[in-house]
Amino acid sequence: MAGLEGKRAIVTGASSGIGAATAKALTDAGATVVSGSRRDGSLDVTDEESCRRFVDGALGRLGGLDILVNNAGLARGRDPVWEARDADEHEVILTNVLGLMRMTRLCVQHLVDSGAGHVVNLGSVAGIWSYANGSSYVASKFAVHGYTRALRDDLQGKPVRITNVAPGLVETDFSRVRFGGDEDKARAVYANVAMGGPIRPEDVADSILFALTRPANVNIDEIVLTALAQTSGGNILRDS
């Protein structure tokens, strides 16, 4: 696999999980990476001024931009639509959709100017197959998949590649955040997954690195990766 020597990258939502694993993988491959997250106080993708400050600072440090990995995202609750909370729905769409769109908009011209830019959006199998009691998250990831396709159309003829990476069940802090810090509920999501368990953040980072290191004329439009025990968003085989 080719390396990323000399490449300059931004990774959002990089304080843990997939984002942290991706920032490490890109750094190990030779890229210079500026990472940000709400948790560490460096980047809140729901806030326009925070995004502008972060991008301006990153560009000042990097001197340009070749790679944007839009990883920041979350879910809130597991409720049927009639019990979902307006505040939860608002936060999920604001973060997963509008935050991703904002970061892309702020960075895209710099990616064009690099002559070999690449946007990687973190979608989800939830943006391909719906599952019960997750409507706001499902809606947000269907939107990410659609936006990624639209971005590909808008950038046709420009030197920017676009990839959507759609993981299934990945063992991270995702469920802890979704359930408001309830450790028992979070652990149950990843418990007893058959055939080797859920996938790891490093597995997703490896797929991202694969897409980034293809020949310049090759665009990996989408990568879907799931645990062997998972066949769709909600169909996960578990050991009894």
C-alpha positions as CSV (number, residue, x, y, z in Angstrom):
1,M,0.0,0.0,0.0
2,A,1.3,3.4,-0.9
3,G,2.0,5.9,1.8
4,L,0.8,9.4,2.5
5,E,4.1,11.2,2.8
6,G,3.7,14.9,2.4
7,K,-0.1,14.8,2.6
8,R,-1.9,17.3,4.9
9,A,-5.0,16.1,6.6
10,I,-7.9,17.2,8.9
11,V,-9.7,14.6,10.9
12,T,-12.8,15.6,12.9
13,G,-14.2,13.8,15.9
14,A,-10.7,12.5,16.6
15,S,-10.6,12.3,20.4
16,S,-11.5,8.6,20.5
17,G,-12.8,5.7,18.5
18,I,-12.7,5.8,14.7
19,G,-11.5,9.4,14.6
20,A,-8.5,8.7,16.9
21,A,-7.6,5.5,15.0
22,T,-7.8,7.3,11.7
23,A,-5.6,10.2,12.8
24,K,-3.0,7.6,14.0
25,A,-3.2,5.6,10.8
26,L,-2.8,8.7,8.6
27,T,0.1,9.9,10.7
28,D,1.8,6.5,10.6
29,A,1.4,6.5,6.8
30,G,3.4,9.8,6.6
31,A,0.6,12.4,6.6
32,T,0.7,15.5,8.8
33,V,-2.6,15.5,10.7
34,V,-4.5,18.2,12.5
35,S,-7.3,16.6,14.5
36,G,-10.2,18.2,16.4
37,S,-13.1,17.3,18.5
38,R,-15.7,18.8,20.8
39,R,-14.5,16.6,23.7
40,D,-11.0,18.2,23.7
41,G,-12.5,21.7,23.1
42,S,-10.8,22.3,19.7
43,L,-13.8,21.9,17.3
44,D,-17.5,21.9,17.6
45,V,-18.9,21.1,14.2
46,T,-22.4,22.4,15.2
47,D,-20.9,25.9,15.7
48,E,-20.0,27.9,12.6
49,E,-17.4,30.1,14.3
50,S,-15.7,27.2,16.0
51,C,-15.4,25.5,12.6
52,R,-14.0,28.6,10.9
53,R,-11.4,29.1,13.7
54,F,-10.4,25.5,13.5
55,V,-10.1,25.3,9.8
56,D,-8.1,28.6,9.7
57,G,-5.8,27.4,12.4
58,A,-5.3,24.0,10.7
59,L,-4.5,25.6,7.4
60,G,-2.1,27.9,9.1
61,R,-0.3,24.9,10.5
62,L,-0.5,22.7,7.5
63,G,0.1,25.3,4.7
64,G,-2.7,23.7,2.6
65,L,-5.0,20.7,2.7
66,D,-5.1,17.4,0.9
67,I,-7.4,15.2,3.0
68,L,-10.6,15.9,5.0
69,V,-12.0,13.1,7.1
70,N,-15.5,14.0,8.3
71,N,-15.8,11.7,11.3
72,A,-17.6,13.8,13.9
73,G,-21.0,12.4,14.7
74,L,-23.3,10.9,17.4
75,A,-26.6,9.3,18.2
76,R,-29.0,10.0,21.0
77,G,-31.5,7.5,22.5
78,R,-33.2,4.4,21.1
79,D,-36.8,5.3,20.9
80,P,-39.7,4.8,18.5
81,V,-40.4,8.0,16.5
82,W,-43.4,8.9,18.7
83,E,-41.2,9.0,21.8
84,A,-38.2,10.7,20.3
85,R,-37.1,14.0,21.9
86,D,-37.0,17.1,19.7
87,A,-33.7,18.1,21.4
88,D,-32.1,14.7,20.5
89,E,-33.2,14.9,16.9
90,H,-32.0,18.4,16.5
91,E,-28.5,17.6,17.9
92,V,-28.1,14.5,15.7
93,I,-29.0,16.3,12.5
94,L,-27.0,19.4,13.5
95,T,-23.9,17.3,14.2
96,N,-24.0,14.5,11.7
97,V,-25.4,16.4,8.7
98,L,-25.0,20.1,8.9
99,G,-21.7,19.9,10.7
100,L,-20.3,17.6,8.0
101,M,-21.6,19.9,5.3
102,R,-20.2,22.9,7.0
103,M,-16.7,21.4,7.4
104,T,-16.8,20.3,3.7
105,R,-17.8,23.7,2.5
106,L,-15.0,25.4,4.5
107,C,-12.4,23.0,3.2
108,V,-13.3,22.1,-0.3
109,Q,-11.6,24.9,-2.2
110,H,-8.4,24.2,-0.4
111,L,-8.7,20.5,-1.4
112,V,-9.2,21.6,-5.0
113,D,-6.2,23.9,-4.8
114,S,-4.0,21.0,-3.6
115,G,-4.4,19.4,-7.0
116,A,-5.1,16.0,-5.4
117,G,-7.7,16.4,-2.6
118,H,-9.8,13.7,-1.0
119,V,-12.9,13.9,1.2
120,V,-13.8,10.9,3.3
121,N,-17.2,11.0,4.9
122,L,-18.2,8.6,7.7
123,G,-21.5,7.2,6.8
124,S,-23.0,4.0,8.3
125,V,-24.8,0.9,7.4
126,A,-27.7,2.8,9.1
127,G,-27.6,5.0,5.9
128,I,-28.3,1.9,3.8
129,W,-30.6,-0.2,6.0
130,S,-32.8,1.3,8.6
131,Y,-33.4,-0.3,12.0
132,A,-36.0,0.1,14.7
133,N,-35.9,2.9,17.3
134,G,-33.1,4.9,15.7
135,S,-34.9,7.2,13.3
136,S,-32.9,10.4,13.8
137,Y,-29.5,8.6,13.4
138,V,-30.8,6.6,10.4
139,A,-32.1,9.8,8.8
140,S,-28.8,11.6,9.4
141,K,-26.7,8.8,7.8
142,F,-29.0,8.5,4.8
143,A,-28.4,12.2,4.4
144,V,-24.6,11.7,4.6
145,H,-24.8,9.1,1.9
146,G,-26.9,11.4,-0.4
147,Y,-24.7,14.4,0.3
148,T,-21.6,12.4,-0.6
149,R,-23.1,11.5,-3.9
150,A,-24.1,15.1,-4.6
151,L,-20.6,16.3,-3.7
152,R,-19.2,13.8,-6.2
153,D,-21.4,15.3,-8.9
154,D,-20.5,18.9,-8.0
155,L,-16.8,18.2,-8.0
156,Q,-16.7,16.2,-11.3
157,G,-13.8,17.5,-13.3
158,K,-12.0,18.8,-10.3
159,P,-9.0,17.0,-8.7
160,V,-10.9,15.9,-5.6
161,R,-11.8,12.3,-4.8
162,I,-14.9,11.5,-2.6
163,T,-15.4,8.4,-0.5
164,N,-18.2,7.3,1.8
165,V,-17.1,4.8,4.4
166,A,-20.1,3.0,6.0
167,P,-19.2,0.9,9.1
168,G,-21.5,-1.4,10.9
169,L,-21.2,-2.3,14.6
170,V,-17.9,-0.8,15.8
171,E,-17.0,-1.0,19.5
172,T,-16.3,2.6,20.6
173,D,-17.8,5.2,22.9
174,F,-20.7,5.6,20.4
175,S,-23.3,3.7,22.5
176,R,-22.1,5.3,25.8
177,V,-22.9,8.7,24.3
178,R,-26.1,7.4,22.7
179,F,-27.4,6.2,26.1
180,G,-26.2,9.2,28.1
181,G,-23.4,7.5,29.9
182,D,-25.4,4.3,30.9
183,E,-22.6,1.8,30.9
184,D,-24.8,-1.3,31.1
185,K,-26.8,-0.3,28.1
186,A,-23.6,0.6,26.2
187,R,-21.9,-2.7,27.0
188,A,-25.0,-4.7,26.0
189,V,-24.7,-3.3,22.4
190,Y,-21.3,-5.0,21.9
191,A,-21.9,-8.1,24.1
192,N,-21.9,-11.6,22.8
193,V,-21.6,-10.7,19.1
194,A,-20.9,-14.0,17.4
195,M,-18.1,-15.0,15.1
196,G,-15.3,-12.9,16.6
197,G,-17.3,-9.9,17.8
198,P,-17.8,-6.3,16.5
199,I,-15.3,-4.6,14.2
200,R,-12.7,-2.3,15.8
201,P,-11.9,1.4,15.1
202,E,-8.6,0.3,13.5
203,D,-10.6,-1.8,11.0
204,V,-12.4,1.3,9.8
205,A,-9.2,3.3,9.8
206,D,-7.6,0.7,7.6
207,S,-10.4,1.0,5.1
208,I,-10.0,4.7,5.0
209,L,-6.3,4.4,4.4
210,F,-7.0,2.0,1.6
211,A,-9.3,4.5,-0.2
212,L,-6.8,7.3,0.3
213,T,-3.9,5.4,-1.2
214,R,-5.4,4.2,-4.5
215,P,-3.9,5.6,-7.7
216,A,-4.9,9.2,-8.5
217,N,-7.3,8.1,-11.2
218,V,-9.2,5.7,-9.0
219,N,-12.1,6.9,-6.8
220,I,-13.4,4.5,-4.2
221,D,-17.0,5.7,-4.0
222,E,-18.1,3.6,-1.0
223,I,-16.8,1.1,1.4
224,V,-19.3,-0.9,3.6
225,L,-17.7,-2.9,6.3
226,T,-19.5,-5.0,9.0
227,A,-18.7,-7.6,11.5
228,L,-19.1,-11.1,10.1
229,A,-22.0,-11.6,12.4
230,Q,-23.9,-8.6,11.0
231,T,-25.8,-8.7,7.8
232,S,-27.7,-5.4,8.0
233,G,-28.1,-2.4,10.4
234,G,-30.2,-4.3,12.9
235,N,-29.5,-8.0,12.1
236,I,-26.6,-9.1,14.4
237,L,-26.0,-12.7,15.3
238,R,-25.2,-13.1,19.0
239,D,-23.9,-16.1,21.0
240,S,-26.5,-17.5,23.3
